[in-house]
């Protein structure tokens, strides 16, 4: 039957699902081992949520299930495309994906540390930056005592690499 002959009140609400962190087309979805574990845990959480839905009406249930299924689809695509980068396989004296980098901002003398991680893992409040971020791109391939330059709109920010470590 055509949707044109369905009463307006019978039409199902299409859930809007927020997109996952941006990953440009053609870019490999690198993740740390912890990042993959987090994606798998998120998947399990969504499956549990779907199993334990507590909604009153059939229509509300269908909408909630559709919403969870849409989130699961995006997540499963991300997991399927993920490629784990193992810390122990990285050159330990060079900044690569997964490295925890401690550096000094030369202009201020401030010392900071960040781990370079996948787009789904990135959380600045936890000291984790995406490998696609401008800062990560400036740091990649540098070694201790080298300087990385981040070109900003009105200035260049220079970072002196103090330490590189990898978490297993």
C-alpha positions in Angstrom: 0.0 0.0 0.0 1.2 3.5 -0.8 2.2 5.7 2.1 -0.2 8.3 0.7 -3.1 6.2 2.0 -1.8 5.9 5.6 -3.2 8.2 8.3 -0.8 10.9 9.4 -0.9 9.5 13.0 0.2 6.1 11.8 3.4 7.3 10.3 6.5 6.2 12.2 8.9 8.8 13.5 12.3 8.4 11.9 15.0 8.6 14.6 17.8 11.0 14.1 21.1 9.4 15.0 24.1 11.6 15.7 27.0 10.8 13.4 30.2 9.2 14.8 33.5 11.2 14.9 34.5 12.3 11.5 36.7 10.0 9.5 37.3 11.3 5.9 36.6 8.9 3.0 39.6 6.7 2.2 41.3 7.3 5.6 42.0 4.0 7.4 40.3 3.8 10.8 43.3 3.2 13.0 42.6 2.3 16.7 44.6 1.3 19.7 43.9 -2.0 21.3 42.1 -0.1 24.1 40.1 1.8 21.4 38.9 -1.5 19.9 38.0 -2.8 23.3 36.0 0.4 23.9 34.2 0.0 20.5 33.3 -3.6 21.3 32.1 -2.6 24.8 29.9 0.1 23.3 28.4 -2.5 20.9 27.6 -4.8 23.8 26.1 -1.9 25.8 23.8 -1.1 22.8 22.8 -4.7 22.4 22.0 -4.9 26.2 20.0 -1.7 25.9 18.0 -3.1 23.0 17.3 -6.3 24.9 16.3 -4.5 28.1 14.1 -1.8 26.6 11.5 -0.5 29.1 8.9 1.3 27.0 5.2 1.3 27.4 3.7 1.2 23.9 4.5 -0.8 20.8 5.1 2.3 18.7 7.6 3.8 21.3 9.3 0.4 21.4 9.6 0.3 17.6 11.1 3.8 17.5 13.5 3.0 20.3 14.6 -0.2 18.5 15.0 1.6 15.2 17.2 4.2 17.0 19.4 1.6 18.6 19.7 -0.4 15.4 20.8 2.8 13.5 23.4 3.5 16.2 24.5 -0.2 16.0 24.9 0.0 12.2 27.2 3.0 12.4 29.2 1.4 15.1 29.5 -2.0 13.3 30.7 -0.2 10.2 33.3 1.5 12.3 34.4 -1.7 13.9 34.5 -3.5 10.6 36.8 -0.8 9.2 39.0 -0.6 12.3 42.7 -1.6 12.1 44.4 -2.1 15.4 47.9 -0.5 15.7 49.9 -2.4 18.3 52.1 -0.2 20.5 54.9 -2.8 20.7 55.2 -2.8 16.9 55.9 1.0 16.7 59.4 2.4 16.7 59.8 3.2 20.4 62.0 6.3 19.8 59.7 8.0 17.3 56.2 9.5 17.5 53.7 7.3 15.7 50.1 6.3 16.2 49.5 5.3 19.9 52.5 7.2 21.3 52.1 9.2 24.5 54.1 12.4 23.8 55.3 14.8 26.4 56.4 18.2 25.0 57.2 21.7 26.0 55.5 24.6 24.3 58.5 26.8 23.7 56.6 30.1 23.8 55.2 29.5 27.3 57.4 26.7 28.8 54.2 24.8 29.6 54.7 21.0 29.5 51.8 18.8 28.2 51.3 15.1 27.4 48.9 13.6 24.8 48.4 10.2 23.4 47.8 10.0 19.6 44.7 7.8 19.1 41.9 7.0 16.7 39.0 9.3 16.0 36.6 7.4 18.2 39.0 7.4 21.1 40.0 11.1 21.0 39.1 13.0 24.1 41.1 16.1 25.0 40.0 16.0 28.6 41.6 12.5 28.9 44.8 13.6 27.1 43.9 11.8 23.9 44.1 13.5 20.5 43.0 12.1 17.1 45.8 11.1 14.7 44.0 13.4 12.2 44.3 16.5 14.4 46.8 19.2 13.3 48.8 18.8 16.4 49.2 15.0 15.9 50.2 15.6 12.3 52.9 18.0 13.4 54.2 15.5 16.0 54.2 12.4 13.9 57.7 11.1 13.0 59.5 13.3 15.5 62.0 12.1 18.1 63.0 13.3 21.5 64.7 16.7 21.5 63.3 17.5 18.1 60.9 20.3 17.5 57.5 20.2 15.9 55.9 23.3 14.3 52.2 23.8 14.2 51.2 26.6 11.9 48.2 28.5 13.2 46.4 31.3 11.5 48.5 34.1 13.0 51.5 32.3 14.5 53.6 29.2 14.6 53.6 27.2 17.8 56.7 25.3 18.5 56.8 22.1 20.6 60.0 20.5 21.9 59.6 16.8 22.3 60.7 15.7 25.8 59.5 12.1 26.0 57.9 9.3 23.9 56.3 6.3 25.5 53.8 3.6 24.3 51.1 1.9 26.3 50.6 -1.8 25.6 
